[in-house]
Protein backbone atom coordinates (compact mmCIF):
# COMPACT_ATOMS: atom_id res chain seq x y z
CA UNK A 1 0.00 0.00 0.00
CA UNK A 2 2.87 2.40 0.75
CA UNK A 3 4.23 1.88 -2.78
CA UNK A 4 0.85 2.76 -4.25
CA UNK A 5 0.77 6.01 -2.27
CA UNK A 6 4.30 6.87 -3.33
CA UNK A 7 3.33 6.28 -6.97
CA UNK A 8 0.35 8.60 -6.60
CA UNK A 9 2.42 11.40 -5.13
CA UNK A 10 5.01 11.10 -7.89
CA UNK A 11 2.38 11.37 -10.63
CA UNK A 12 0.33 14.23 -9.30
CA UNK A 13 -1.39 16.25 -12.01
CA UNK A 14 -0.09 19.79 -12.63
CA UNK A 15 -2.08 22.55 -10.90
CA UNK A 16 -3.28 24.17 -14.14
CA UNK A 17 -4.88 20.88 -15.24
CA UNK A 18 -6.40 20.36 -11.79
CA UNK A 19 -7.91 23.84 -11.98
CA UNK A 20 -9.33 23.04 -15.44
CA UNK A 21 -11.00 19.85 -14.17
CA UNK A 22 -12.16 21.51 -10.96
CA UNK A 23 -13.91 24.26 -12.97
CA UNK A 24 -15.42 21.66 -15.30
CA UNK A 25 -16.77 19.69 -12.34
CA UNK A 26 -18.06 22.76 -10.49
CA UNK A 27 -19.89 24.00 -13.59
CA UNK A 28 -21.51 20.59 -14.11
CA UNK A 29 -22.45 20.47 -10.41
CA UNK A 30 -24.15 23.88 -10.64
CA UNK A 31 -26.04 22.77 -13.75
CA UNK A 32 -27.18 19.52 -12.11
CA UNK A 33 -28.31 21.25 -8.93
CA UNK A 34 -30.51 23.59 -10.94
CA UNK A 35 -31.98 20.63 -12.86
CA UNK A 36 -32.63 18.60 -9.72
CA UNK A 37 -34.29 21.50 -7.93
CA UNK A 38 -36.50 22.21 -10.95
CA UNK A 39 -37.44 18.52 -11.21
CA UNK A 40 -38.26 18.38 -7.51
CA UNK A 41 -40.68 21.30 -8.00
CA UNK A 42 -42.23 19.57 -11.04
CA UNK A 43 -42.60 16.30 -9.11
CA UNK A 44 -44.31 18.11 -6.24
CA UNK A 45 -46.69 19.72 -8.73
CA UNK A 46 -47.53 16.35 -10.33
CA UNK A 47 -48.13 14.77 -6.94
CA UNK A 48 -50.55 17.54 -6.05
CA UNK A 49 -52.55 17.23 -9.28
CA UNK A 50 -55.38 14.78 -8.60
CA UNK A 51 -57.38 14.32 -11.76
CA UNK A 52 -60.49 12.14 -11.80
CA UNK A 53 -59.69 10.86 -15.28
CA UNK A 54 -57.91 7.44 -15.08
CA UNK A 55 -56.02 8.13 -18.32
CA UNK A 56 -54.68 11.42 -16.96
CA UNK A 57 -53.75 9.70 -13.69
CA UNK A 58 -51.82 7.03 -15.61
CA UNK A 59 -50.00 9.73 -17.56
CA UNK A 60 -49.12 11.58 -14.36
CA UNK A 61 -47.84 8.37 -12.78
CA UNK A 62 -45.61 7.67 -15.80
CA UNK A 63 -44.29 11.23 -15.79
CA UNK A 64 -43.66 11.09 -12.06
CA UNK A 65 -41.75 7.80 -12.37
CA UNK A 66 -39.60 9.14 -15.23
CA UNK A 67 -38.83 12.38 -13.41
CA UNK A 68 -37.93 10.52 -10.21
CA UNK A 69 -35.57 8.23 -12.12
CA UNK A 70 -33.90 11.16 -13.85
CA UNK A 71 -33.55 12.94 -10.52
CA UNK A 72 -31.95 9.87 -8.95
CA UNK A 73 -29.42 9.59 -11.80
CA UNK A 74 -28.52 13.25 -11.41
CA UNK A 75 -28.09 12.82 -7.66
CA UNK A 76 -25.73 9.89 -8.28
CA UNK A 77 -23.75 12.07 -10.70
CA UNK A 78 -23.61 14.79 -8.03
CA UNK A 79 -22.13 12.28 -5.59
CA UNK A 80 -19.52 11.33 -8.19
CA UNK A 81 -18.68 15.00 -8.77
CA UNK A 82 -18.26 15.53 -5.01
CA UNK A 83 -15.95 12.51 -4.91
CA UNK A 84 -13.86 13.88 -7.81
CA UNK A 85 -13.65 17.31 -6.18
CA UNK A 86 -12.45 15.70 -2.95
CA UNK A 87 -9.77 13.88 -4.95
CA UNK A 88 -8.63 17.20 -6.42
CA UNK A 89 -8.36 18.58 -2.88
CA UNK A 90 -6.35 15.62 -1.58
CA UNK A 91 -4.08 15.39 -4.64
CA UNK A 92 -5.30 12.04 -6.00
CA UNK A 93 -7.42 13.26 -8.92
CA UNK A 94 -6.58 11.53 -12.20
CA UNK A 95 -5.11 8.49 -10.44
CA UNK A 96 -6.84 5.11 -10.79
CA UNK A 97 -8.31 3.96 -7.49
CA UNK A 98 -7.45 0.33 -8.32
CA UNK A 99 -4.06 0.39 -10.02
CA UNK A 100 -2.58 3.70 -8.89
CA UNK A 101 -1.79 4.48 -12.53
CA UNK A 102 -2.67 7.80 -14.17
CA UNK A 103 -6.04 7.90 -15.92
CA UNK A 104 -5.74 8.85 -19.59
CA UNK A 105 -6.47 12.55 -20.09
CA UNK A 106 -8.85 11.86 -22.98
CA UNK A 107 -10.88 9.68 -20.58
CA UNK A 108 -10.92 12.42 -17.94
CA UNK A 109 -12.07 15.01 -20.48
CA UNK A 110 -14.90 12.70 -21.55
CA UNK A 111 -15.74 11.57 -17.99
CA UNK A 112 -14.26 14.02 -15.46
CA UNK A 113 -15.56 11.84 -12.60
CA UNK A 114 -13.68 8.74 -13.82
CA UNK A 115 -12.21 6.77 -10.92
CA UNK A 116 -10.40 4.09 -12.90
CA UNK A 117 -8.26 3.63 -15.98
CA UNK A 118 -10.13 2.16 -18.93
CA UNK A 119 -8.51 -1.23 -18.33
CA UNK A 120 -9.52 -1.34 -14.66
CA UNK A 121 -13.03 -0.12 -15.50
CA UNK A 122 -13.46 -2.93 -18.04
CA UNK A 123 -12.35 -5.50 -15.45
CA UNK A 124 -14.81 -4.06 -12.92
CA UNK A 125 -17.66 -4.17 -15.44
CA UNK A 126 -16.94 -7.81 -16.32
CA UNK A 127 -17.03 -8.73 -12.63
CA UNK A 128 -20.21 -7.20 -11.14
CA UNK A 129 -19.32 -8.33 -7.62
CA UNK A 130 -16.42 -5.84 -7.67
CA UNK A 131 -18.49 -2.88 -8.85
CA UNK A 132 -19.34 -0.44 -6.11
CA UNK A 133 -22.33 1.68 -7.03
CA UNK A 134 -22.22 5.30 -5.94
CA UNK A 135 -24.88 6.26 -3.46
CA UNK A 136 -27.50 8.80 -4.29
CA UNK A 137 -26.53 12.31 -3.21
CA UNK A 138 -28.83 13.89 -0.63
CA UNK A 139 -29.34 17.58 -1.29
CA UNK A 140 -29.12 20.05 1.57
CA UNK A 141 -29.93 23.74 1.85
CA UNK A 142 -26.22 24.46 1.40
CA UNK A 143 -26.54 23.04 -2.13
CA UNK A 144 -29.15 25.58 -3.16
CA UNK A 145 -27.68 27.99 -5.68
CA UNK A 146 -27.69 31.61 -4.66
CA UNK A 147 -29.63 33.65 -7.14
CA UNK A 148 -27.63 36.25 -8.99
CA UNK A 149 -27.84 38.09 -12.26
CA UNK A 150 -25.33 35.74 -13.94
CA UNK A 151 -27.42 32.57 -13.30
CA UNK A 152 -29.78 33.08 -16.20
C-alpha positions as CSV (number, residue, x, y, z in Angstrom):
1,X,0.0,0.0,0.0
2,X,2.9,2.4,0.7
3,X,4.2,1.9,-2.8
4,X,0.9,2.8,-4.3
5,X,0.8,6.0,-2.3
6,X,4.3,6.9,-3.3
7,X,3.3,6.3,-7.0
8,X,0.3,8.6,-6.6
9,X,2.4,11.4,-5.1
10,X,5.0,11.1,-7.9
11,X,2.4,11.4,-10.6
12,X,0.3,14.2,-9.3
13,X,-1.4,16.3,-12.0
14,X,-0.1,19.8,-12.6
15,X,-2.1,22.6,-10.9
16,X,-3.3,24.2,-14.1
17,X,-4.9,20.9,-15.2
18,X,-6.4,20.4,-11.8
19,X,-7.9,23.8,-12.0
20,X,-9.3,23.0,-15.4
21,X,-11.0,19.8,-14.2
22,X,-12.2,21.5,-11.0
23,X,-13.9,24.3,-13.0
24,X,-15.4,21.7,-15.3
25,X,-16.8,19.7,-12.3
26,X,-18.1,22.8,-10.5
27,X,-19.9,24.0,-13.6
28,X,-21.5,20.6,-14.1
29,X,-22.5,20.5,-10.4
30,X,-24.1,23.9,-10.6
31,X,-26.0,22.8,-13.8
32,X,-27.2,19.5,-12.1
33,X,-28.3,21.2,-8.9
34,X,-30.5,23.6,-10.9
35,X,-32.0,20.6,-12.9
36,X,-32.6,18.6,-9.7
37,X,-34.3,21.5,-7.9
38,X,-36.5,22.2,-11.0
39,X,-37.4,18.5,-11.2
40,X,-38.3,18.4,-7.5
41,X,-40.7,21.3,-8.0
42,X,-42.2,19.6,-11.0
43,X,-42.6,16.3,-9.1
44,X,-44.3,18.1,-6.2
45,X,-46.7,19.7,-8.7
46,X,-47.5,16.4,-10.3
47,X,-48.1,14.8,-6.9
48,X,-50.5,17.5,-6.0
49,X,-52.5,17.2,-9.3
50,X,-55.4,14.8,-8.6
51,X,-57.4,14.3,-11.8
52,X,-60.5,12.1,-11.8
53,X,-59.7,10.9,-15.3
54,X,-57.9,7.4,-15.1
55,X,-56.0,8.1,-18.3
56,X,-54.7,11.4,-17.0
57,X,-53.8,9.7,-13.7
58,X,-51.8,7.0,-15.6
59,X,-50.0,9.7,-17.6
60,X,-49.1,11.6,-14.4
61,X,-47.8,8.4,-12.8
62,X,-45.6,7.7,-15.8
63,X,-44.3,11.2,-15.8
64,X,-43.7,11.1,-12.1
65,X,-41.7,7.8,-12.4
66,X,-39.6,9.1,-15.2
67,X,-38.8,12.4,-13.4
68,X,-37.9,10.5,-10.2
69,X,-35.6,8.2,-12.1
70,X,-33.9,11.2,-13.9
71,X,-33.6,12.9,-10.5
72,X,-31.9,9.9,-9.0
73,X,-29.4,9.6,-11.8
74,X,-28.5,13.2,-11.4
75,X,-28.1,12.8,-7.7
76,X,-25.7,9.9,-8.3
77,X,-23.8,12.1,-10.7
78,X,-23.6,14.8,-8.0
79,X,-22.1,12.3,-5.6
80,X,-19.5,11.3,-8.2
81,X,-18.7,15.0,-8.8
82,X,-18.3,15.5,-5.0
83,X,-15.9,12.5,-4.9
84,X,-13.9,13.9,-7.8
85,X,-13.7,17.3,-6.2
86,X,-12.4,15.7,-2.9
87,X,-9.8,13.9,-4.9
88,X,-8.6,17.2,-6.4
89,X,-8.4,18.6,-2.9
90,X,-6.3,15.6,-1.6
91,X,-4.1,15.4,-4.6
92,X,-5.3,12.0,-6.0
93,X,-7.4,13.3,-8.9
94,X,-6.6,11.5,-12.2
95,X,-5.1,8.5,-10.4
96,X,-6.8,5.1,-10.8
97,X,-8.3,4.0,-7.5
98,X,-7.4,0.3,-8.3
99,X,-4.1,0.4,-10.0
100,X,-2.6,3.7,-8.9
101,X,-1.8,4.5,-12.5
102,X,-2.7,7.8,-14.2
103,X,-6.0,7.9,-15.9
104,X,-5.7,8.9,-19.6
105,X,-6.5,12.5,-20.1
106,X,-8.9,11.9,-23.0
107,X,-10.9,9.7,-20.6
108,X,-10.9,12.4,-17.9
109,X,-12.1,15.0,-20.5
110,X,-14.9,12.7,-21.5
111,X,-15.7,11.6,-18.0
112,X,-14.3,14.0,-15.5
113,X,-15.6,11.8,-12.6
114,X,-13.7,8.7,-13.8
115,X,-12.2,6.8,-10.9
116,X,-10.4,4.1,-12.9
117,X,-8.3,3.6,-16.0
118,X,-10.1,2.2,-18.9
119,X,-8.5,-1.2,-18.3
120,X,-9.5,-1.3,-14.7
121,X,-13.0,-0.1,-15.5
122,X,-13.5,-2.9,-18.0
123,X,-12.4,-5.5,-15.4
124,X,-14.8,-4.1,-12.9
125,X,-17.7,-4.2,-15.4
126,X,-16.9,-7.8,-16.3
127,X,-17.0,-8.7,-12.6
128,X,-20.2,-7.2,-11.1
129,X,-19.3,-8.3,-7.6
130,X,-16.4,-5.8,-7.7
131,X,-18.5,-2.9,-8.8
132,X,-19.3,-0.4,-6.1
133,X,-22.3,1.7,-7.0
134,X,-22.2,5.3,-5.9
135,X,-24.9,6.3,-3.5
136,X,-27.5,8.8,-4.3
137,X,-26.5,12.3,-3.2
138,X,-28.8,13.9,-0.6
139,X,-29.3,17.6,-1.3
140,X,-29.1,20.1,1.6
141,X,-29.9,23.7,1.8
142,X,-26.2,24.5,1.4
143,X,-26.5,23.0,-2.1
144,X,-29.2,25.6,-3.2
145,X,-27.7,28.0,-5.7
146,X,-27.7,31.6,-4.7
147,X,-29.6,33.7,-7.1
148,X,-27.6,36.2,-9.0
149,X,-27.8,38.1,-12.3
150,X,-25.3,35.7,-13.9
151,X,-27.4,32.6,-13.3
152,X,-29.8,33.1,-16.2
